[in-house]
């Protein structure tokens, strides 16, 4: 069975990491190829895909050409591969794949309108959301990356959606023994008695990075706790956040590998107001790092699945008072135990569920809405 994955680029981001983990865990009965729709950015993961034997077909070398040539060029490229299944990821791929003559599946990685609002103005975000929802209705299967996101799509757009939860590679993201952890903390410059907090979602209004770092810094001044916060990723508010020059807050920008920091830190923090199924949280928990999370449906879904082991979902990200109270409690009080079992969020389990979906669709298109 040949599966063609269509995505805008292979930039290092959540949907691309999910795609890599899918193709890296496919069974021997599946042959995969990735089709991209624009020139690759500097931090592209294209070489990672090719290294595991998955060819990357660059259908277009620019976004302008993809807009002008559109479906015809993609159709010709796919015809040479002769796929049984086409799997679309992202806005542009969804629009271009909607009418292709193959069994088609699409994964929705976010709360559609919320993500567009982060990048575009209100009017453009609304128009893009309408276009995407219209395209989604033509697919043989619509997959949400969490049950919370599936409920959102059903409620807001009356879409027929099934769920395959995101997973992470737990052979890569794993905890360290005490000795290795101590040595790695020393290498990264974290003192043994310092409480190290980490957040890896970048700096944006949706991630509530600015209120988070301000609250953390002011609470340190009040309490005198020996703690530091490490912020990874860039984003639209990166410069603004970094310019504050807050004591004990380090902005690392884009770092290709945050794994060492997840393995040695004491607490992961996410103050996000909207997520699909956050890989950052799953990666942290898989490394044995407990998490302090905002009270949003995907975070509650993770917490419910791991049976309260390693998570505290306790604050309203839109309330600075609630955020401050949660951070203060985490710095001065008892923190959650380290998580132990994240097997339900493994990349191998995610890939198995997608493989089952491909088999079902290849046997007969139109069998939608069935739980996997």
N, C-alpha and C positions, 0 to 999 in steps of 0.2 A: 504494500500500500504506500503510495507516494503522497506526501503532505507538503504543500507549498505554504510557507509563512510569509505574509506580506506586512511590512512595517515601514514607517517613514525612513528612519535611519537606525543604526545600531549604536547610538550614543549610550554612554553609561548612565542608565536610569532604571527605575523600577520595572516598567514593562519589558525592557530589553533583558534585564536580569531574569525575569520570569520566563521569557522566551528561551533564553539559553538553557535554563534548568529543564524546560520541557524537552527540547531536542536532545539534550545530553543524557536524558533518562528514557528515551523512547526504546521500545523493544526492537528486536532484530527484524521484525516483520514490517517495520516502517522505514521508508527512505525519505529524508527531509532535505529541503532546500529553502533558503531565505531570499526573498525578493525585496529590495529596498527602493525607496522612491525619491531620494535626494542624495547629494554628495555627502560623504561621511565626515563627521566632525573630527577634530584632533584626538579626542578621547574615545574613538570608536572601538567597539568590541568585535568588529568584523573578523580580525585575526583569531580571536578566541573561537568563533564558530568554525572557521576553516581548519583550525588546529584539531578539532574533534571530528573532522570529515564531513562537515555540513557546508556545501557550497553557498556562497553569497553572490547573488546575481544583482548587479547594480542596474536597475531598469532605466533610471534617469540620473544625470549628473548634476541636476539643479532642480529646485522647486518650480522655477518658471517653466522648464521643459515638461515637467510632470503635469502642470496645469494645462499646457497647450496640447500635449500629445495624449495625456490622460489614459483612458481605459484601453485604447487601441494598442498602445505600446506595451502595457502590462499584459494584455491578452496574448499578444504575440510571444512575449517572454515565457508566459505560463504554458503556452501551447507546446513549446519545445520540451518542457519538463513533463508534460502530460500528467498532472496531478489527479489523484482521486478525491482529495480534500484540499480546499483553500481555507487557511485560517488567518483572519485579519486581526491586527492589533493597532489601535490608534485611529484618530479622526480621519486622516487622509486615506488610510488603507480601507477603512470602513466604507467611505464614499466610493472608492474605485472598485471595490470588490462586490458591490451590492447586486449587480446583474450578471455576474460571470456564470458560464454554463457548467459549473461544477457544484458538488456538495460544499456548502459554505458554512463556516462557523466563525463567530466573532467574539472576542473577549473584551469586555468593558472593564477597564482597570480603575475607574474612579467614579465619583458622583459627577456626572457629565457637566452640568452647568457650573458647579463650584470650581472645577478646574479651569474652565474657560474664563471665569471671572477673575481668576488669579493673574492671568496673562493679558486679557483683552478687556475693553470697556464693556459696559452693560449691553449695549445694542448688539455689538458684534458677537458677544458671548451667547445672547439669546438666539440670534440667527444661526450660529454654528451648532448650538444644542438642537434646534429644530431640524437642521439638516442631518445631523447624526442620527437622531431618533427615527426620522423617516427612512434612512438607509438601513438601520437595524432591523426594521420590520420585514425586510426582504430576505433575511438570512434564514438558513435552515435550523440553526441553533444559535441562541444568544447566551453567552456564559458570563456570569458575574464572578468576580474574584473573591467575594465573601457573601455570606447569606445576608448580611446587613446591606450590602450594595444591591443584591438581588431584590430585597424588599423595597429599597428606594426606587429601583427601576420599575417594579410592578406598580408601586403606589403612584409615582409621579407621571409615568408615561404609559401605563397599562400594557407593558411589554411581557411577553411570554419568556421567562428567564429561568435558567437552571444555574446551579452553583458548582464551581470547582475552586476551592480555596487556594490562594497562593501558598506556596511552600518554599523553603530555603534548603540549600545543600548542607545537611547536618554533618557531613564528613569534613566540610570546610569550616562551618560555624559551630564550634564546640567549646566546651569549657576546658580549662587547664588544671593540672594538679597544683597543689599549694606552692610547691617549690618553683615550678616553672612560672607561675603567676607572679611570685615575688621577684624573680629575676627579671621578668619582662617589665614589671613596674619600675624597677631601678633603671632599666635601659631607656624607658620613656620619660624618666625624670619625675616620677610620682613618688613622694615620700611614703613610707610604710604606714604612717599614722594620719595621712591626709585622706579625707573623704572625696573621692573622684566621681563626679557626675559627667555624663556624656549625652549629647543629642546629635543625631546624624541626619536630620531632615533638611538642612539648609536654612536660609533666612528669608522668611516671607510672612506676609500678613496672615495667610492661612495657617502657617505653622506657629504663629504667635511667638516668634523668636524674640522680638523686642520686649514685650512684657515679661517674658521668661527671664531674660538675662538681667533686666532691671530689678525684678523681684529677687532673684538670687543674690545680686550684689548688695542690695539694701539689707537683706536678712543677715548676710555675713557681718555687716557693720553693726547690726543690733545684737547679734548673738556671740560674735567672736569665734564661731566654729571654724576649725581648720578644714576648709573645703575648697575645691576648684571645679569649675564647669568648663568642659571642652565642647566647642560647637564645630561640627563638620558640615561641609557643603557650602555652596554660595547662595545664589538666588537674588531676587530684586531688592531685598533689604540688607544685603550683606555689608555694603559700604556704610550704611547708616548705623548698623549695629556695631561694626568694628570701630567706627569713629568715636564711640562713647568712651573707649579706653577704660573699661571697667576693671577694677581690681579682681584678680582670681578668676577672670573669664578669658579664655583663649579661643580665638577664631582661627581655625586651621584652613578654611577654604576647602577647595576640592582636594581630596586625598584618595588615590585609587584604591587603597586597602585600609579600611577602618577596623579590620578584624582585631589587631593587637589591642586597640583601645577598648573594644567591647570585652575582650577577655580579661582585662586588668582593672576595669572600673568597678565602682561600687553600686552605681544606680544609673539606669537609663531614664531619660525624661522625654515625653512628648506632650506638648500643649496644643496639638493640632485641633482645628475645628472641623476638619473633614478629611476622610481617607476612604480608599477602596478596601484594601487589606494591606496594612503597612508592612512592607518587607523590613523596614528599619527595626520595628518592634520585634518581629519574628527572629531576625538575626541576633538581636541583643539577648532575647530569652534563650535562644539555642546555645548561646555562649555562656549560659548560666548566670546572666546578668539580670537582676530584678528590675522591674520597670514601674515608674510612676507615670500614670497616663490620664489624659483628659477624658471626661465622661462623654464619649461619642459611641454610636452603635458598633463600629468595627473593633474598638478597644474592648467594649463589653463582650463581644463575641469571642475574642481571644481569651479574655479572663474566664469566661464560662467554660471554654473548652479545656483549659489547663486546670480547672477546678480550684481557682484562687491561688494557685501555686506560682509565686514569683511576680504577681501583678497587684498593683493598687490602682483601681480606677475610681478616682475620688474627687475630681475638681472640674468646675465649669471653666473652660478655657477663655470664654468671653468675659468672665468675672475676674478682674485683677485681685480682688479680695480673696476669692476662692483659690486662685493660683498661688498667692502669697502664703495662705494658710497651709496648703498642701506641701509647698517647698519647705516652709518652716518646720512642719511636722517631720518631714523626711530627714532634715538636717539635725534635729534635736531629739527625735523620738526613735521608736523602733521601726526598722525598715523591713520590707517583705523578705521572706526566705528566698534563697536562690532556687530558680525553677529546675525541675528534674526531667520531665517528660514532655517533649514537644513533637513527638512522632506524628501527631495528626497534622502537623504543618511542615512535613518533609517534602522536598522537591520530588523524590521518587514516588511518593503517594500521589502528588499532583499530576505527574506525568502519566501514571497508570490510569487515572480518571479521564484524562484527555484521550489516551489511547482507546479506552472503552467507547468514548464518544465518537471518535473517528470510525471505529468499526461499525457502530450503529448507523452512522450517517452513510457510510459507503454501502451498506446493505439496502438502504431505502431512504431517500430524502423525505423530509416533512415530518419525521417522528420527533416532534419538539415537546419541551416542557417536562420531560421525564427526569426524575431524580437520578443522579449518578452515584 
